[in-house]
Amino acid sequence: MHITDQEMVWETTESGLPSDRALALLTARDGALWVGTNGGGAARLGDGGWETLTLADGLAANFVSALFEDSDGVFWFGTVAGVTRYDGASWRAWKDGDAPQDRISALALGDDGLWAAQGNGGLFRLQGDVWEKVTLRVGRRPLKLSGVETLFLDRDGQLWLGTHTQGVVVFDGKRARQWTRAEGLAEDFVTAIAQSKDGAMWFGTRSGGLSRWDGRHWKEIATQDGLISNEVTALLVDDEGALWVGTRDGISLWDGSAWRAFITDDGLGGNDITALAQDEDGAVWAATWGGGVSRWQDGVWETFDARNGLAPSGVETLLTTPGQVWMGSVSGLSVYDGRSWQQFSHAYGYDVGRVYALAGDDEAIYLGGDEGVIRFRPEKTPPSLHMITINGRMPEANVIALDAGAQAHVMLQGSDIHSQPDDLLYLMRLEGVDADWRQGRSPTLSYPPLEPGDYTFRAQVRDPSMNYAPPVVLTLQVRKPQSAIAIPGLGHVHPGLALAGVAFLTLFVAVVGYASWTTALRWHMRQQAVERRFNPYIAGSPIRSRDMFFGREQLLRDLKGSLAHNSMMLYGERRIGKTSLLYRLLEDLPRLEDKKFRFFPVFVDLEGTPEDAFFHQLMEGLLDALQEPLADFPARQKLQYHLLSEQTTYTDRHMRRDLRQIIGHLKNRTERAPRLIFLLDEADILSSYNSLTQQQFRRILQDVFARNVGAIISGVYISKAWDRLESPWYNMFVEIIVPPLNRYEAEMLMRKPVLGFYEWDDEAVEFVWRRTHGR
């Protein structure tokens, strides 16, 4: 139910709500009502009725119990299968109501909203989030627009329309006025409009050159007056008051006293000009058809094309916002901020289509495409640059020491809550080696051997919304190897002599004690292999050591942040790192700072556990894990676990009785409420148990002491086809897929465990990565 100004309105499935069982409500900043439902996904009530998001749209599950809108206007949905981020605020296309649905030929953004013109006729205005179709009247006569080519808002807020066959029309918000060739316009097909500093209006036409209107009189300017071509395509009045005229044959510049021409021979990327714009630094940008985009700055043209990062094919339109230049083209949208490029095209996962028109500011960009208008609101949260290693070494006090003559292998790790890892752009520069910043999507980079000395290395990461992480600055200290070796009793000895002595000694030892020496060496190497786990990425037991654990940091944070109120189910491929995650939690949870709970993790390996021993196995693991907290537990020996004979099965009832006593003791012993977290590995065995056992397990996790008990169960495939709907998988376990490691994590797991013993060649790392992809 929601309340309008006049009445209370009940919303049900009959009115379009996907489910009658509402679990969460949210009023968004735009006034729309959002509802999270039990089984129907999330729904939004807008002016056009209910819009629904479900599994098919990317929602993690259709049971949505929490809704949140962040400061960037992004929506977050809490579901039984995890959290889903909905970026509908960033990219928005209107497909209903009075929104334009055809090709958009022109856009103009003003104080009273966004104006959009369809190429085949029709004028529309967007105010807030509501579209309306606008009908113009010249006198009392409605003006049926047959085709609009361009829109322009003058300094008084009046809207000017350049049409295909109806000349130029101006609309002051109430009335419209029209001029055609009969009234003095050079031609009825108007392609571009601009206003000079003296208030005069300039109009470019398809083949009639320029027309100037000073409010009283018309004036025509054509090739005989100095214009490079009569086929005008774009107009711009720059900050100095000069008029730039883009044509099919180049650019004409009027400085108030004379005309100047620019063509490809002068540095333009192409002569067929499609758009003109000026950025905040005063540079003039010219889009060309097939020749990229050219920038006029300090008296020189510089051209950018696909080789620099511009979306390929012809550029149709330009827009400048503070610090950025936006370019709409046949294949999508590009943006350049002076440092780097970003494409929004099908090739980069953004299906924006062809862009004919652009309008906007630093808050939102509007794109005119083949099927209406798309709004893009770049989010403002910068990404993070977490880690830099060079040759596997972490910086100490922002310094990394390297040996001269060795290659420098740089590895970065960036992340962004709003972006996929592959969407991040890495920028790196080694001063004294790189003339400019190196850019790429790969977080790795290699340098040839460096000369001895100190080098400054800088790195940043950027997200698709052109937000940069703060730069990280390191000092690389490259030093020559020691030229002499200090030997006690002999002083400093030349390395050659030292090596000769070592060789002689080695030969002597080999001759005298080869058998015993090789035996000891093999034993020592085996010990190292066990202690250092050579190599956990290739083979080996799950990782227990913190310094051998790479990746999964965000997953760990999510798990720790949710354990106070939820139980989790981890599943993924074999040898993907699920057990290592449980070991890491086993180590971290006792130290976790939580205002309400003190966590007691209990690791239990269920592999091969018979069904009748399941609850006994759980309690055995609990008592083993809590030896120290239960050392002063007076009733320990009175637990059912100890009292029952070996012939009696330890059941869920016995376990619940024992849990009550254990939790009661822990409550008296700790200031914060105790919370036992069962870490159940190889939990696939649960799928083979009888449904009654499954329900009994559920009761333990939902008993009166459920606040004090949780679980993380892990397996390759845990069946969700339970016989009864009250299965814990349906109402309390959050499902989390453990993905393969990313490239950085996999490479660190290959290199670091063997650091100091042997080194991986880059080719070997690439070979393993291509065949495993983090598995």
Secondary structure, 3 states (H helix, E strand, C coil): CEECCCCEECCCHHHCCCCCCEEEEEECCCCCEEEEEECCCEEEEECCEEEEECHHHCCCCCEEEEEEECCCCCEEEEECCEEEEECCCCEEECCCCCCCCCCEEEEEEECCEEEEEECCCCEEEEECCEEEEECEEECCEEECCCCEEEEEECCCCCEEEEECCCCEEEECCCCEEEECHHHCCCCCCEEEEEECCCCCEEEEECCCCEEEECCCCEEEECHHHCCCCCCEEEEEECCCCCEEEEECCEEEEECCCCEEEECHHHCCCCCCEEEEEECCCCCEEEEECCCCEEEEECCEEEEECCCCCCCCCCEEEEEEECCEEEEEECCEEEEECCCCEEEEEHHHCCCCCCCCEEEECCCCEEEEECCEEEEECCCCCCCEEEEEEECCECCECCEEEEECCCCEEEEEEEECCCCCHHHCEEEEEECCCCCCCEEECCCEEEECCCCCEEEEEEEEEECCCCCECCCEEEEEEEECCCCCEEECCCEEECHHHHHHHHHHHHHHHHHHHHHHHHHHHHHHHHHHHHHHCCCCCCCCCCCCCHHHCCCCHHHHHHHHHHCCCCEEEEECCCCCCHHHHHHHHHHHHHHCCCCCEEEEEEEEECCCCCHHHHHHHHHHHHHHHCCCCCCCCCCHHHCHHHHCCCCCCCCHHHHHHHHHHHHHHHHHHCCCEEEEEEEEECHHHHHHCCHHHHHHHHHHHCCCCHHHEEEEEEECCCCCCCCCCCCHHHHCEEEEECCCCCHHHHHHHHHHHHCCCCCCCHHHHHHHHHHHCCC
